Amino acid sequence: MSTMTTGPALNPPPSRKPISLTKQLIFWTCALLVLAALLWLLNEVLLPFIAGMVLAYLLDPSVRRLQKLGLNRPIASVVIVVLVIVLLALGLILLVPALGDQIHAFMERLPQYIERIRQLVQQQSQGWLGQYIGEKLPEAQKGVASSVAGWAAGILGSIWSGGKALVSLLSLVIITPIVAFYLLLDWERMIAKVDSWIPLQHKETVRGLAREMDAAISGFVRGQALVCLILGVIYSVGLIAIGVNFGLLIGLVAAFLSFAPYIGTITGFILAVGVALAQFWPDWTMPALAAGIFIFGQFIEGNILQPLLVGKEIGLHPVWLMFSLIAFGVLFGFVGLLVAVPVAAAIGVLVRFMLRQYLASPFYTGNQQG
């Protein structure tokens, strides 16, 4: 038996024309430029909020661990944030006054240290090289050393001024923990909401890229933060123990700069050995001990801390990381330093993804499908 349909035929809904790749590239490029402009224009206003986001990202694993122990997420978030506030307050109370005194004294003594080291180098030089250096370092070059010392002291002064503004009560002690708390409270819901916005046809690809970015960012940031903390203790305690002036300042500066591979160790080595030479010479044992502290720290970092806490498969090359930190720091100030590593990791993941797509494309393989 045949069946007949009556009434108007039902037409299928018109298919939407997919957006071209060129238009997508133009859209995302414009969005990236707008984001960069906002970061540049509002970097001072955004600082506590960006810091809160970074803090929430770092603390989220701890909150999840407390959830596994039976606490609900609001209580776990409160416990973690309060603990961080207490530790930060203790750190500020104990370290900031001492650091302020050491920075002020270091800026005053830096010209003397540079001149003392210059004299030691000139006295200890032997042979034709020593005679050449002695002839080519007349009294006029003392002005150059003083200029370098003044320049370095000016940089330290500006860092300290910016540091005092950075650790202001309003931005880092009040706003940042509040932002971090609310983000921790809603973290899982925010992730789920963003995941729901992903186009369905690209959902698995985007999820895979997001997981890869998270592994790179968390593996480096959380691990390297612990590495810097441990190195700061090793350098500061070691230098203070052997009696090097400004040991706390040098150790903390070296630890902070250790976020970029090798930069902290090299900087701390030069500062510590230079101060020890100017302070103890002709006794060479203290400069040697100061050098040994940083050699020991580098050995511990490279052979124990980095493999254990950071891992090797983070996808962030040291040169790319250093370039990102410097570039973002110059362009966007301290906010740029906070976002440099996540952005560098994200760019690295996207570049590797595009390279994989290219290597699998007919343009590379030559397998044209008709």
TORPA-740982 format. One line per field, with one value per residue (C-alpha): residue in one letter; x, y, z. Coordinates in pm, 1 decimal, decimal comma, always signed. Last residue first. Layout:
<nodes>
rest = (a  ...)
east = (X  ...)
north = (Y  ...)
up = (Z  ...)
</nodes>
This chain:
<nodes>
rest = (g  q  q  n  g  t  y  f  p  s  a  l  y  q  r  l  m  f  r  v  l  v  g  i  a  a  a  v  p  v  a  v  l  l  g  v  f  g  f  l  v  g  f  a  i  l  s  f  m  l  w  v  p  h  l  g  i  e  k  g  v  l  l  p  q  l  i  n  g  e  i  f  q  g  f  i  f  i  g  a  a  l  a  p  m  t  w  d  p  w  f  q  a  l  a  v  g  v  a  l  i  f  g  t  i  t  g  i  y  p  a  f  s  l  f  a  a  v  l  g  i  l  l  g  f  n  v  g  i  a  i  l  g  v  s  y  i  v  g  l  i  l  c  v  l  a  q  g  r  v  f  g  s  i  a  a  d  m  e  r  a  l  g  r  v  t  e  k  h  q  l  p  i  w  s  d  v  k  a  i  m  r  e  w  d  l  l  l  y  f  a  v  i  p  t  i  i  v  l  s  l  l  s  v  l  a  k  g  g  s  w  i  s  g  l  i  g  a  a  w  g  a  v  s  s  a  v  g  k  q  a  e  p  l  k  e  g  i  y  q  g  l  w  g  q  s  q  q  q  v  l  q  r  i  r  e  i  y  q  p  l  r  e  m  f  a  h  i  q  d  g  l  a  p  v  l  l  i  l  g  l  a  l  l  v  i  v  l  v  v  i  v  v  s  a  i  p  r  n  l  g  l  k  q  l  r  r  v  s  p  d  l  l  y  a  l  v  m  g  a  i  f  p  l  l  v  e  n  l  l  w  l  l  a  a  l  v  l  l  a  c  t  w  f  i  l  q  k  t  l  s  i  p  k  r  s  p  p  p  n  l  a  p  g  t  t  m  t  s  m)
east = (+4073,2  +4305,4  +4648,7  +4914,1  +5202,9  +5293,0  +5347,1  +5060,3  +4854,6  +4841,3  +4972,4  +5294,7  +5092,9  +4847,5  +5132,5  +5299,5  +4973,2  +4946,3  +5309,8  +5247,9  +4930,0  +5105,2  +5394,2  +5157,2  +4971,1  +5294,3  +5420,1  +5083,3  +5082,1  +5447,6  +5414,3  +5086,8  +5237,3  +5541,6  +5315,7  +5116,6  +5448,2  +5508,9  +5306,1  +5547,6  +5885,1  +5771,8  +5598,8  +5916,0  +6152,1  +5940,1  +5862,9  +6227,3  +6336,5  +6073,2  +6157,7  +6527,5  +6449,3  +6233,2  +5885,2  +5722,9  +5687,0  +5838,3  +6137,4  +5977,3  +5903,6  +5914,3  +6129,0  +6335,0  +6391,5  +6455,4  +6699,1  +6969,7  +6946,4  +6830,7  +7058,8  +7360,5  +7268,9  +7238,9  +7575,2  +7739,0  +7564,8  +7694,2  +8039,3  +8078,7  +8011,2  +8255,6  +8523,1  +8459,6  +8492,3  +8814,0  +8999,9  +9116,3  +9292,5  +9002,5  +8708,0  +8449,9  +8527,2  +8577,2  +8265,4  +8055,4  +8175,4  +8131,8  +7774,5  +7671,2  +7823,3  +7687,2  +7343,3  +7315,8  +7437,7  +7212,1  +6907,4  +6947,0  +7014,8  +6651,5  +6400,2  +6210,5  +6559,0  +6528,2  +6328,0  +6578,8  +6876,8  +6706,6  +6615,4  +6970,4  +7130,1  +6897,0  +6939,4  +7316,8  +7349,1  +7702,9  +7856,9  +7893,2  +7940,2  +7601,4  +7423,7  +7538,6  +7425,3  +7091,3  +7010,5  +7121,0  +6962,0  +6636,9  +6597,6  +6675,0  +6388,8  +6142,4  +6257,4  +6215,6  +5869,7  +5765,3  +5926,0  +5699,7  +5376,9  +5462,0  +5626,7  +5403,4  +5094,9  +5158,3  +5266,3  +4998,1  +4731,5  +4831,5  +4814,7  +4475,8  +4349,8  +4479,5  +4299,1  +3980,0  +4000,6  +4036,6  +3758,0  +3517,0  +3584,4  +3257,1  +3063,7  +3185,6  +3322,3  +3084,2  +2994,0  +3360,3  +3365,0  +3067,2  +3223,4  +3549,5  +3362,5  +3156,3  +3471,5  +3641,7  +3345,0  +3475,9  +3837,9  +3757,3  +3576,0  +3867,8  +4136,4  +3954,3  +3927,5  +4293,1  +4400,2  +4185,5  +4295,2  +4663,1  +4788,9  +4617,0  +4492,1  +4773,3  +5045,3  +5284,6  +5328,3  +5369,5  +5653,4  +5797,8  +5779,9  +5985,4  +6220,9  +6263,8  +6319,4  +6587,7  +6752,6  +6758,8  +6903,3  +7171,1  +7266,2  +7291,9  +7488,5  +7731,3  +7773,1  +7838,6  +8088,8  +8269,6  +8277,8  +8408,2  +8687,3  +8774,0  +8930,1  +9186,5  +9353,2  +9256,8  +9435,6  +9786,0  +9706,0  +9511,1  +9806,4  +10048,9  +9824,1  +9789,3  +10165,7  +10231,3  +10026,2  +9683,8  +9631,1  +9658,8  +9434,7  +9170,0  +9180,8  +9150,9  +8847,4  +8693,1  +8735,0  +8589,4  +8283,5  +8237,2  +8270,7  +8013,0  +7775,1  +7801,8  +7514,3  +7285,7  +7358,1  +7271,1  +6930,0  +6860,9  +6962,0  +6742,4  +6439,2  +6503,6  +6505,6  +6182,7  +6015,1  +6120,7  +5958,3  +5631,5  +5587,2  +5655,9  +5425,8  +5149,5  +5206,1  +5188,9  +4870,2  +4708,3  +4800,5  +4645,0  +4330,5  +4305,1  +4345,8  +4093,5  +3836,2  +3861,6  +3819,6  +3512,2  +3356,6  +3452,2  +3303,3  +3540,6  +3557,9  +3926,7  +3878,8  +3759,0  +4080,1  +4278,6  +4065,6  +4143,7  +4515,4  +4491,3  +4311,7  +4582,7  +4804,8  +4511,5  +4357,6  +4687,3  +4722,1  +4365,5  +4418,5  +4739,5  +4549,3  +4283,3  +4533,9  +4727,9  +4436,3  +4425,3  +4799,5  +4799,2  +4496,0  +4632,1  +4885,5  +4662,3  +4371,3  +4586,5  +4704,8  +4343,7  +4237,8  +4528,5  +4438,4  +4073,0  +4178,1  +4399,8  +4119,4  +3871,5  +4115,5  +4218,3  +3855,8  +3777,0  +4066,8  +3966,2  +3624,5  +3311,4  +3103,6  +2793,4  +2489,7  +2272,3  +1917,7  +1662,8  +1525,2  +1210,0  +887,0  +657,4  +329,0  +17,5  -64,7  +145,4  +57,6  +105,4  +133,0  +0,0)
north = (+1490,8  +1425,1  +1581,6  +1380,0  +1629,3  +1564,0  +1930,3  +2099,3  +1782,3  +1862,4  +1637,1  +1835,9  +2158,9  +2041,0  +1930,5  +2270,4  +2445,6  +2245,2  +2318,2  +2689,9  +2677,8  +2504,8  +2752,4  +3048,9  +2916,2  +2860,9  +3211,1  +3359,6  +3172,3  +3268,3  +3637,2  +3703,1  +3795,7  +3966,9  +4176,5  +4289,2  +4400,4  +4639,2  +4600,6  +4652,5  +4617,6  +4327,0  +4156,1  +4169,7  +4070,2  +3781,3  +3657,8  +3672,1  +3481,0  +3211,4  +3174,5  +3137,1  +2886,0  +2670,0  +2616,2  +2285,7  +2159,1  +1817,3  +1847,6  +1831,1  +2120,0  +1987,9  +1672,0  +1726,3  +2096,9  +2054,6  +1762,2  +1776,7  +2127,4  +2310,3  +2127,5  +2181,9  +2548,4  +2595,8  +2427,8  +2653,2  +2947,7  +2858,3  +2775,6  +3127,6  +3271,9  +3019,8  +3125,8  +3492,6  +3404,1  +3202,0  +3470,0  +3673,6  +3962,6  +4066,1  +4038,2  +4308,6  +4406,9  +4044,4  +3932,2  +4204,5  +4098,5  +3727,5  +3781,5  +4019,3  +3814,5  +3483,0  +3634,0  +3759,2  +3431,2  +3218,2  +3436,6  +3451,2  +3076,5  +2991,4  +3279,4  +3230,9  +3238,4  +3618,3  +3601,5  +3363,5  +3579,2  +3891,7  +3704,6  +3580,1  +3917,6  +4102,5  +3851,4  +3839,9  +4218,7  +4193,1  +3848,1  +3691,7  +3323,8  +3232,1  +3529,4  +3413,0  +3054,4  +3150,1  +3384,4  +3152,6  +2833,4  +3001,3  +3184,6  +2864,3  +2686,6  +2964,9  +2989,8  +2612,9  +2625,1  +2898,1  +2699,6  +2401,6  +2598,0  +2808,2  +2539,2  +2236,1  +2450,1  +2641,8  +2347,8  +2110,2  +2379,2  +2457,0  +2087,8  +2049,8  +2359,4  +2226,3  +1895,5  +2073,7  +2290,1  +1984,7  +1797,5  +2091,5  +2186,4  +2066,1  +2168,9  +2527,2  +2602,9  +2812,2  +2522,2  +2484,5  +2846,2  +2772,2  +2452,8  +2630,8  +2913,1  +2667,0  +2485,7  +2808,5  +2970,9  +2966,8  +2985,3  +3294,9  +3451,9  +3382,8  +3502,7  +3831,7  +3882,7  +3786,2  +4040,0  +4328,4  +4345,0  +4269,0  +4312,3  +4621,4  +4821,9  +4759,3  +4855,5  +4577,7  +4701,1  +5062,4  +4963,7  +4744,6  +5026,4  +5244,3  +4954,3  +4882,4  +5253,8  +5265,2  +4952,5  +5101,7  +5427,3  +5237,7  +5055,9  +5385,1  +5549,4  +5259,3  +5269,6  +5643,7  +5597,5  +5333,8  +5566,9  +5851,6  +5627,3  +5589,7  +5936,7  +5825,2  +5611,3  +5254,7  +5198,8  +5203,2  +4966,3  +4740,5  +4725,5  +4660,1  +4384,4  +4230,3  +4246,9  +4052,0  +4059,2  +4180,2  +4155,4  +4528,5  +4637,2  +4379,7  +4478,0  +4848,0  +4788,3  +4574,1  +4858,0  +5114,5  +4896,3  +4834,7  +5204,2  +5299,8  +5031,6  +5141,6  +5391,8  +5183,1  +4878,6  +5068,8  +5174,0  +4827,3  +4663,7  +4889,2  +4834,9  +4461,1  +4439,5  +4638,3  +4433,2  +4088,3  +4015,3  +4208,7  +4142,2  +3771,1  +3741,8  +3916,9  +3692,4  +3377,8  +3495,1  +3591,4  +3252,8  +3065,8  +3279,2  +3203,5  +2828,0  +2801,6  +3022,8  +2822,9  +2493,0  +2632,3  +2745,1  +2417,9  +2172,4  +1997,1  +1616,8  +1533,9  +1528,1  +1887,7  +1976,8  +1836,8  +2037,1  +2358,0  +2280,2  +2221,5  +2559,5  +2757,4  +2839,4  +2930,3  +3142,3  +3325,6  +3395,6  +3525,7  +3740,5  +3884,1  +3968,6  +4140,2  +4322,9  +4448,0  +4541,7  +4905,5  +4954,6  +4768,8  +4956,5  +5113,3  +4843,1  +4550,8  +4707,1  +4756,5  +4394,0  +4271,5  +4487,3  +4354,3  +3994,5  +4049,7  +4205,8  +3905,6  +3668,8  +3832,7  +3863,5  +3499,6  +3388,8  +3599,5  +3443,5  +3091,7  +3139,8  +3119,9  +2820,4  +2886,7  +2805,8  +2526,3  +2619,3  +2426,3  +2126,8  +2197,9  +2041,1  +1986,3  +2169,1  +1973,6  +1614,5  +1307,5  +994,7  +637,9  +336,4  +0,0)
up = (-515,4  -232,1  -260,7  -84,8  -100,5  +263,7  +354,9  +165,8  +211,9  +585,1  +862,9  +911,1  +904,4  +1166,6  +1391,3  +1344,7  +1426,2  +1748,1  +1840,8  +1784,2  +1991,6  +2284,6  +2275,3  +2260,1  +2563,6  +2758,5  +2676,0  +2773,9  +3105,0  +3172,4  +3084,5  +3270,0  +3607,8  +3458,0  +3237,0  +3541,0  +3690,1  +3401,9  +3081,4  +2791,1  +2966,4  +3185,2  +2893,4  +2683,5  +2964,1  +3090,2  +2739,3  +2628,1  +2938,8  +2878,9  +2510,0  +2598,7  +2877,7  +2646,7  +2786,8  +2684,4  +3039,9  +2975,6  +3207,6  +3548,4  +3780,3  +4135,8  +4122,8  +3806,6  +3886,8  +4257,9  +4253,7  +3986,5  +3843,7  +4155,7  +4398,2  +4171,3  +4120,5  +4496,4  +4556,3  +4297,3  +4461,6  +4808,4  +4670,0  +4530,0  +4874,1  +5024,6  +4775,9  +4853,6  +5224,4  +5181,9  +4985,4  +5285,7  +5109,9  +5077,3  +5319,1  +5238,7  +4878,9  +4781,7  +4970,8  +4804,3  +4459,4  +4533,5  +4653,4  +4376,3  +4092,8  +4223,4  +4290,3  +3933,4  +3782,2  +4001,7  +3943,9  +3567,0  +3531,1  +3443,8  +3478,2  +3805,3  +3953,8  +3956,1  +4278,6  +4438,9  +4342,8  +4478,6  +4797,5  +4853,2  +4777,5  +5015,9  +5298,8  +5257,9  +5267,6  +5407,5  +5390,9  +5736,0  +5653,5  +5804,8  +5642,6  +5298,8  +5358,5  +5514,6  +5227,3  +4945,8  +5079,2  +5192,0  +4862,6  +4673,7  +4853,8  +4772,0  +4410,8  +4362,2  +4519,2  +4275,9  +3993,7  +4061,9  +4078,0  +3773,8  +3561,4  +3589,6  +3632,4  +3310,5  +3094,9  +3223,0  +3195,3  +2837,9  +2741,1  +2906,7  +2724,0  +2391,0  +2446,6  +2546,2  +2233,5  +2010,8  +2188,1  +2161,6  +1799,8  +1642,1  +1953,0  +1954,4  +2303,7  +2516,9  +2746,3  +2844,7  +2960,1  +3187,1  +3323,4  +3401,1  +3571,1  +3775,8  +3890,9  +3993,6  +4168,2  +4526,9  +4415,9  +4209,8  +4503,2  +4737,3  +4492,5  +4438,3  +4814,5  +4863,7  +4595,7  +4717,3  +5081,6  +5135,5  +4780,6  +4644,0  +4942,7  +5187,8  +4944,0  +4853,0  +4499,1  +4599,1  +4829,3  +4556,0  +4304,4  +4537,5  +4608,1  +4238,3  +4172,5  +4439,4  +4309,6  +3961,1  +4093,4  +4283,5  +3965,9  +3774,9  +4054,8  +4065,7  +3690,3  +3706,7  +3990,0  +3788,5  +3488,9  +3704,2  +3823,3  +3459,5  +3455,6  +3711,9  +3457,4  +3369,0  +3038,4  +3182,7  +3467,7  +3233,4  +2992,2  +3276,3  +3410,3  +3065,9  +3015,0  +3331,6  +3648,6  +3755,2  +4130,5  +4201,4  +3912,1  +3995,1  +4362,5  +4277,0  +4057,1  +4331,7  +4582,7  +4341,0  +4282,4  +4654,7  +4740,5  +4475,6  +4613,9  +4977,8  +4985,7  +4766,1  +4983,8  +5301,6  +5166,8  +5026,5  +5354,8  +5567,9  +5345,4  +5333,8  +5713,2  +5741,4  +5464,4  +5583,9  +5918,8  +5899,1  +5527,3  +5564,9  +5863,3  +5668,3  +5367,0  +5583,2  +5755,4  +5424,7  +5272,5  +5565,0  +5541,5  +5168,5  +5221,7  +5504,6  +5330,2  +5007,3  +5194,2  +5372,0  +5043,8  +4864,7  +5110,6  +5347,0  +5342,0  +5297,7  +4919,6  +4942,7  +5125,8  +4833,4  +4588,5  +4778,9  +4761,8  +4384,7  +4344,5  +4523,6  +4224,3  +3999,8  +4274,8  +4326,8  +3954,9  +3938,1  +4247,5  +4102,5  +3783,7  +3996,3  +4217,5  +3910,8  +3685,9  +3795,3  +3744,8  +3411,2  +3277,1  +2958,1  +2869,6  +2964,6  +2777,6  +2466,5  +2482,1  +2508,4  +2213,5  +2007,0  +2093,4  +2000,9  +1670,0  +1594,0  +1695,5  +1457,3  +1164,7  +1200,5  +1207,9  +901,1  +710,7  +815,6  +662,0  +872,3  +779,1  +570,5  +771,4  +640,1  +549,8  +750,0  +558,6  +359,4  +474,7  +176,4  +182,8  +259,8  +188,6  +206,7  +14,9  +126,7  -95,9  +0,0)
</nodes>
